[in-house]
Amino acid sequence: DRRMSLSAKLLIKNMNDDSVKAEEVEIEVLDVSKTGVGFICNSPLSIGAVYEAHLKLWTDEVIHAFLKVVRIEQTKEEKYTCGTIFIGLPEMNAKRIEVYDMLKRMESGDLE
């Protein structure tokens, strides 16, 4: 799927480790599609781990989702670029993201 940028923040909690107190961490969203989210965070995450997320959309709506980490790269600034996929994202929320993508493509004249 085509990916898009959103100026949004996610709050995440590690869902795989009950022994660790849930800590909400702000991250910088790089892009989002109906299949996943790319972001930068200050903390190293675990590949394969599932995190609870709250994604704030352009309409100020918040989508509650679960993200599975599939890729991590450390940056020169000692931060981490992460690629995740949605786990069980409701179709209604996937459609919201698709609508945003369509609007952005219309604005840029790139509607296929």
Backbone as a chain_set.jsonl record, in Angstrom:
{"seq": "DRRMSLSAKLLIKNMNDDSVKAEEVEIEVLDVSKTGVGFICNSPLSIGAVYEAHLKLWTDEVIHAFLKVVRIEQTKEEKYTCGTIFIGLPEMNAKRIEVYDMLKRMESGDLE", "coords": {"N": [[0.833, -1.195, 0.0], [0.343, 2.256, -0.629], [2.177, 4.641, 1.21], [1.771, 7.256, 3.665], [2.354, 10.526, 5.079], [1.729, 11.713, 8.369], [1.137, 14.281, 10.668], [1.386, 13.36, 13.59], [1.148, 11.769, 16.806], [2.07, 8.822, 18.585], [1.151, 6.804, 21.32], [2.61, 4.256, 23.049], [2.583, 0.919, 24.409], [4.273, -1.859, 25.656], [3.032, -4.951, 24.915], [3.814, -7.518, 25.286], [5.227, -8.134, 27.582], [4.422, -8.651, 30.708], [5.674, -8.256, 33.113], [6.986, -5.878, 33.1], [6.355, -2.566, 33.933], [3.772, -0.791, 32.386], [4.625, 1.714, 30.163], [4.05, 4.786, 28.799], [5.095, 6.065, 25.743], [6.095, 8.745, 23.801], [6.178, 9.042, 20.292], [7.554, 9.859, 17.053], [5.695, 10.042, 14.249], [6.399, 8.848, 11.065], [5.269, 7.847, 8.693], [2.132, 6.468, 7.596], [-0.001, 3.817, 6.698], [-2.787, 1.845, 5.519], [-1.935, -0.586, 6.327], [0.182, -0.382, 8.135], [2.551, 1.401, 10.338], [5.198, 3.723, 10.298], [7.78, 4.956, 12.349], [9.744, 7.096, 14.549], [11.494, 6.557, 17.54], [12.77, 7.071, 20.897], [13.498, 4.934, 22.426], [14.772, 1.587, 22.318], [12.946, -0.893, 20.659], [11.502, -4.197, 20.519], [11.906, -6.495, 17.899], [9.18, -8.197, 16.569], [7.683, -7.839, 18.834], [4.548, -6.794, 20.253], [2.789, -3.808, 20.466], [0.594, -1.61, 22.179], [-1.257, 1.024, 20.786], [-2.102, 4.479, 20.295], [-3.25, 6.338, 17.864], [-3.338, 9.521, 16.661], [-5.43, 11.063, 14.454], [-5.726, 13.234, 11.529], [-8.17, 14.449, 11.827], [-8.477, 14.812, 14.463], [-9.481, 12.59, 15.653], [-8.975, 9.572, 17.495], [-7.332, 6.582, 16.915], [-7.42, 3.426, 18.253], [-5.079, 0.913, 18.389], [-3.168, -2.101, 17.676], [0.224, -2.731, 17.252], [2.692, -4.519, 15.515], [6.124, -4.919, 15.659], [8.235, -4.955, 12.917], [10.583, -4.119, 11.791], [13.616, -2.507, 12.672], [15.864, 0.19, 12.876], [18.836, 1.737, 13.919], [19.474, 5.179, 14.324], [21.801, 7.844, 13.437], [21.533, 9.738, 15.37], [21.149, 8.416, 17.74], [18.599, 7.405, 17.987], [15.684, 5.41, 17.131], [14.433, 4.03, 14.202], [11.434, 2.661, 13.346], [9.513, 0.074, 11.842], [6.225, -1.006, 11.566], [3.418, -3.286, 11.627], [-0.135, -3.276, 11.454], [-2.116, -5.067, 13.788], [-5.003, -6.76, 13.652], [-6.558, -4.471, 12.888], [-9.533, -2.68, 12.854], [-11.833, -2.667, 10.109], [-13.195, -0.248, 9.663], [-11.43, 1.695, 10.676], [-9.225, 1.292, 8.999], [-10.379, 2.143, 6.626], [-10.703, 4.866, 7.187], [-8.054, 5.732, 7.082], [-7.505, 5.158, 4.409], [-9.235, 7.003, 3.132], [-8.042, 9.42, 3.881], [-5.6, 9.125, 2.497], [-6.536, 9.166, -0.162], [-7.539, 11.788, -0.315], [-5.16, 13.25, 0.053], [-3.763, 12.483, -2.259], [-5.454, 13.559, -4.221], [-5.138, 16.287, -3.695], [-2.466, 16.607, -4.418], [-2.577, 16.064, -7.088], [-2.13, 13.509, -7.904], [-3.888, 11.424, -8.216], [-4.806, 8.183, -9.002]], "CA": [[0.0, 0.0, 0.0], [1.019, 3.533, -0.632], [2.293, 5.151, 2.573], [1.581, 8.693, 3.725], [2.822, 11.162, 6.306], [0.77, 12.381, 9.239], [1.762, 14.924, 11.815], [0.662, 12.762, 14.702], [1.956, 11.093, 17.821], [1.547, 7.565, 19.092], [1.526, 6.386, 22.662], [2.695, 2.804, 22.933], [2.879, 0.124, 25.591], [4.663, -3.212, 25.282], [1.97, -5.89, 25.297], [4.395, -8.858, 25.402], [5.948, -8.347, 28.829], [3.587, -8.212, 31.831], [6.496, -7.95, 34.279], [7.449, -4.495, 32.98], [5.265, -1.608, 34.092], [3.415, -0.117, 31.136], [5.137, 3.078, 30.073], [3.65, 5.435, 27.564], [6.237, 6.715, 25.105], [5.736, 9.502, 22.611], [7.016, 8.772, 19.133], [7.339, 10.723, 15.896], [5.194, 9.254, 13.128], [6.968, 9.188, 9.766], [4.259, 7.552, 7.691], [1.12, 5.496, 7.991], [-0.858, 3.294, 5.638], [-3.809, 0.993, 6.137], [-1.308, -1.823, 6.796], [1.171, -0.204, 9.186], [3.047, 2.713, 10.737], [6.634, 3.912, 10.462], [7.981, 6.031, 13.312], [11.022, 7.231, 15.251], [11.348, 6.641, 18.99], [14.027, 7.165, 21.634], [13.768, 3.668, 23.102], [14.811, 0.428, 21.428], [11.826, -1.816, 20.783], [11.876, -5.555, 20.138], [11.283, -7.027, 16.691], [8.202, -9.228, 16.893], [6.864, -7.423, 19.974], [3.297, -6.11, 19.934], [2.596, -2.638, 21.318], [-0.698, -0.926, 22.085], [-1.004, 2.355, 20.245], [-3.184, 5.444, 20.111], [-2.845, 7.159, 16.73], [-4.203, 10.697, 16.5], [-5.601, 11.367, 13.036], [-5.843, 14.621, 11.104], [-9.479, 14.953, 12.248], [-8.401, 14.762, 15.924], [-9.968, 11.3, 16.137], [-7.902, 8.693, 17.946], [-7.521, 5.173, 16.583], [-6.776, 2.494, 19.165], [-4.597, -0.182, 17.543], [-2.029, -2.888, 18.125], [1.267, -2.713, 16.237], [3.759, -5.502, 15.645], [7.373, -4.38, 15.116], [8.828, -5.84, 11.91], [11.887, -3.599, 11.37], [14.199, -1.453, 13.515], [17.19, 0.671, 12.491], [19.321, 2.8, 14.798], [19.899, 6.358, 13.579], [23.029, 8.49, 13.917], [21.17, 10.556, 16.533], [20.85, 7.506, 18.852], [17.168, 7.117, 18.031], [15.359, 4.18, 16.437], [13.392, 4.079, 13.191], [10.714, 1.391, 13.442], [8.432, -0.245, 10.922], [5.271, -1.882, 12.238], [2.186, -3.627, 10.925], [-1.309, -3.329, 12.32], [-2.653, -6.368, 14.154], [-6.445, -6.689, 13.913], [-7.119, -3.128, 12.721], [-10.9, -2.743, 12.341], [-11.99, -2.173, 8.735], [-13.605, 1.154, 9.704], [-10.231, 2.518, 10.853], [-8.442, 1.175, 7.76], [-11.062, 3.009, 5.647], [-10.367, 6.263, 7.521], [-6.706, 5.979, 6.57], [-7.63, 5.172, 2.942], [-9.853, 8.273, 2.74], [-6.998, 10.44, 4.012], [-4.67, 8.916, 1.398], [-7.181, 9.628, -1.384], [-7.586, 13.254, -0.263], [-3.797, 13.754, -0.162], [-3.422, 12.285, -3.673], [-6.224, 14.54, -4.988], [-4.491, 17.58, -3.499], [-1.18, 16.645, -5.134], [-2.796, 15.76, -8.491], [-1.559, 12.181, -8.135], [-4.944, 10.421, -8.086], [-4.663, 7.191, -10.091]], "C": [[0.864, 1.24, 0.0], [1.036, 4.082, 0.795], [2.193, 6.665, 2.551], [2.095, 9.233, 5.055], [1.65, 11.764, 7.062], [1.56, 13.091, 10.317], [0.976, 14.478, 13.034], [1.645, 12.135, 15.675], [1.273, 9.788, 18.197], [1.987, 7.395, 20.532], [1.515, 4.875, 22.646], [3.03, 2.16, 24.27], [3.233, -1.274, 25.115], [3.627, -4.192, 25.814], [2.516, -7.302, 25.542], [4.976, -9.162, 26.775], [5.151, -7.785, 29.997], [4.405, -7.821, 33.053], [6.996, -6.508, 34.266], [6.246, -3.57, 33.076], [5.02, -0.898, 32.759], [3.889, 1.323, 31.182], [4.703, 3.664, 28.743], [4.826, 6.242, 27.035], [5.738, 7.47, 23.89], [6.708, 9.164, 21.506], [6.648, 9.717, 18.01], [6.924, 9.864, 14.709], [5.812, 9.769, 11.831], [5.955, 8.983, 8.652], [3.298, 6.51, 8.231], [0.36, 5.064, 6.751], [-1.905, 2.422, 6.312], [-3.212, -0.315, 6.643], [-0.307, -1.621, 7.922], [1.597, 1.232, 9.398], [4.565, 2.672, 10.805], [6.844, 5.08, 11.406], [9.393, 6.017, 13.868], [10.727, 7.301, 16.735], [12.731, 6.665, 19.64], [14.439, 5.848, 22.272], [13.854, 2.53, 22.097], [13.613, -0.477, 21.71], [12.292, -3.18, 20.304], [11.155, -5.966, 18.864], [10.384, -8.185, 17.095], [7.305, -8.866, 18.06], [5.623, -6.689, 19.48], [3.098, -4.996, 20.955], [1.197, -2.082, 21.101], [-0.417, 0.503, 21.66], [-2.279, 3.175, 20.195], [-2.7, 6.433, 19.065], [-3.829, 8.3, 16.552], [-4.228, 11.083, 15.03], [-5.728, 12.864, 12.802], [-7.155, 15.248, 11.533], [-9.58, 15.053, 13.767], [-9.059, 13.521, 16.506], [-8.769, 10.461, 16.557], [-8.266, 7.252, 17.601], [-6.734, 4.342, 17.584], [-6.361, 1.291, 18.332], [-3.484, -0.947, 18.24], [-1.047, -2.986, 16.963], [2.313, -3.779, 16.536], [5.001, -4.951, 14.946], [7.98, -5.397, 14.153], [10.216, -5.372, 11.461], [12.338, -2.503, 12.336], [15.579, -1.103, 12.967], [17.593, 1.773, 13.455], [19.829, 3.95, 13.935], [21.197, 6.906, 14.159], [22.781, 9.3, 15.186], [20.812, 9.71, 17.75], [19.349, 7.343, 19.075], [16.934, 5.863, 17.205], [14.212, 4.414, 15.458], [12.747, 2.704, 13.148], [9.652, 1.279, 12.356], [7.526, -1.249, 11.607], [4.11, -2.206, 11.305], [1.044, -3.638, 11.938], [-1.702, -4.778, 12.565], [-4.135, -6.168, 14.457], [-7.045, -5.302, 13.808], [-8.535, -3.241, 12.16], [-11.003, -2.095, 10.96], [-12.38, -0.696, 8.702], [-12.382, 2.078, 9.846], [-9.328, 2.455, 9.629], [-9.049, 2.076, 6.681], [-10.773, 4.482, 5.926], [-9.0, 6.631, 6.95], [-6.735, 6.027, 5.038], [-8.22, 6.491, 2.446], [-8.822, 9.397, 2.81], [-6.018, 10.335, 2.854], [-5.261, 9.45, 0.094], [-7.216, 11.157, -1.435], [-6.208, 13.852, -0.533], [-3.386, 13.607, -1.631], [-4.19, 13.261, -4.564], [-5.585, 15.915, -4.91], [-3.217, 17.704, -4.318], [-1.338, 16.357, -6.628], [-2.295, 14.377, -8.888], [-2.615, 11.086, -7.997], [-4.901, 9.492, -9.291], [-5.994, 6.732, -10.595]], "O": [[1.963, 1.264, 0.554], [0.034, 4.003, 1.506], [2.494, 7.294, 1.536], [2.25, 8.493, 6.027], [0.697, 12.262, 6.462], [2.547, 12.557, 10.822], [0.023, 15.135, 13.453], [2.832, 11.996, 15.379], [0.049, 9.671, 18.132], [3.086, 7.806, 20.905], [0.512, 4.269, 22.269], [3.666, 2.762, 25.136], [2.55, -1.818, 24.248], [3.377, -4.253, 27.018], [1.769, -8.188, 25.958], [5.198, -10.327, 27.104], [5.193, -6.582, 30.256], [3.9, -7.132, 33.939], [7.386, -5.977, 35.306], [5.243, -3.764, 32.39], [5.961, -0.462, 32.094], [3.591, 2.058, 32.123], [4.967, 3.091, 27.686], [5.467, 6.995, 27.767], [5.041, 6.909, 23.046], [7.908, 9.016, 21.739], [5.568, 10.306, 18.008], [7.709, 9.053, 14.219], [5.759, 10.963, 11.533], [5.798, 9.834, 7.777], [3.596, 5.779, 9.176], [0.111, 5.871, 5.856], [-1.908, 2.277, 7.534], [-3.899, -1.082, 7.318], [0.034, -2.583, 8.61], [1.099, 2.154, 8.752], [5.15, 1.711, 11.305], [6.162, 6.098, 11.285], [10.141, 5.056, 13.685], [9.817, 8.016, 17.156], [13.732, 6.322, 19.01], [15.605, 5.665, 22.621], [13.097, 2.503, 21.127], [13.312, -0.784, 22.863], [13.378, -3.297, 19.736], [9.939, -5.808, 18.754], [10.784, -9.05, 17.874], [6.275, -9.506, 18.268], [5.642, -6.048, 18.429], [3.223, -5.216, 22.159], [0.68, -2.084, 19.983], [0.545, 1.119, 22.118], [-3.381, 2.642, 20.071], [-1.84, 7.269, 19.343], [-5.017, 8.073, 16.319], [-3.196, 11.389, 14.434], [-5.823, 13.654, 13.741], [-7.25, 16.474, 11.598], [-10.65, 15.346, 14.3], [-9.185, 13.406, 17.725], [-7.671, 10.629, 16.026], [-9.344, 6.764, 17.94], [-5.528, 4.528, 17.745], [-7.193, 0.705, 17.639], [-2.935, -0.506, 19.249], [-1.433, -3.286, 15.834], [2.763, -3.921, 17.674], [4.939, -4.561, 13.78], [8.212, -6.55, 14.516], [10.949, -6.13, 10.825], [11.535, -1.675, 12.764], [16.366, -1.99, 12.634], [16.786, 2.645, 13.777], [20.525, 3.733, 12.943], [21.638, 6.49, 15.231], [23.695, 9.524, 15.979], [20.229, 10.227, 18.702], [18.89, 7.165, 20.204], [17.876, 5.308, 16.639], [13.158, 4.929, 15.83], [13.427, 1.699, 12.938], [8.989, 2.254, 12.002], [8.002, -2.236, 12.169], [3.856, -1.499, 10.33], [1.23, -3.962, 13.11], [-1.63, -5.613, 11.664], [-4.484, -5.479, 15.416], [-7.958, -4.974, 14.565], [-8.727, -3.834, 11.099], [-10.338, -1.097, 10.683], [-11.946, 0.035, 7.812], [-12.319, 3.125, 9.202], [-8.724, 3.461, 9.257], [-8.32, 2.7, 5.911], [-10.615, 5.266, 4.989], [-8.821, 7.718, 6.401], [-6.053, 6.858, 4.437], [-7.755, 7.039, 1.446], [-8.739, 10.227, 1.905], [-5.638, 11.356, 2.28], [-4.564, 10.115, -0.673], [-6.953, 11.751, -2.48], [-6.089, 14.84, -1.257], [-2.74, 14.495, -2.187], [-3.646, 13.743, -5.558], [-5.494, 16.627, -5.91], [-2.916, 18.772, -4.851], [-0.355, 16.397, -7.367], [-2.063, 14.107, -10.066], [-2.278, 9.941, -7.694], [-4.95, 9.934, -10.439], [-6.058, 5.905, -11.504]]}, "num_chains": 1, "name": "protein.A"}
